[in-house]
Every structure is written in C-alpha cells, then in structure tokens.
Amino acid sequence: MSVPNHAYTDMDLSFIQTIPQRDTNRCWIICAISEQLSRFRMKTGWHQFSVSLNYIAFWDCIEKCNLFFVYVV
C-alpha cells in the first residue's frame, strides 16, 4: 500500500515564525492570524512583517462587548 504524496510535503516551512500565545485565551484567533501571516509573508517576501497582538486583543474585546450588548438589548 503506497502513501499518497500530499501537497505540503514539498513545501519549505523554514520561514514560518510562531506567535507567542502565553495565557491570552485567544489561541484560536492567534492561530488563524499566524497562518494567514505566514501565507502573506510567503507571497510578498516580507519575512520581517508582523502584527500587533494588542490590536488583535483590542478588537477581540470589542467583539465580546458587542455580543454582550446584542444579548442584553
């Protein structure tokens, strides 16, 4: 039985930099941003480009407040 060749086996993933999550409780959004950021870096060649985790945390809090107000009102 042969193992199929997957598309990801030939990719060079050495450029991927992980984003520290620590105890943010936002691992799902950080994971999604990290994955999209890796794709962006690979497409553009901007390997030093990064995003602010404070910006992500701010908008996550805004969305949580919005959800709270939707259910209250």
C-alpha positions, 0 to 999 in steps of 0.5 A: 500500500503506497502513501499518497504524496500530499501537497505540503510535503514539498513545501519549505516551512523554514520561514514560518515564525510562531506567535507567542500565545502565553495565557491570552485565551485567544489561541484560536484567533492567534492561530488563524492570524499566524497562518494567514501571516505566514501565507502573506509573508510567503507571497510578498517576501516580507519575512520581517512583517508582523502584527500587533497582538494588542490590536488583535486583543483590542478588537477581540474585546470589542467583539465580546462587548458587542455580543454582550450588548446584542444579548442584553438589548 
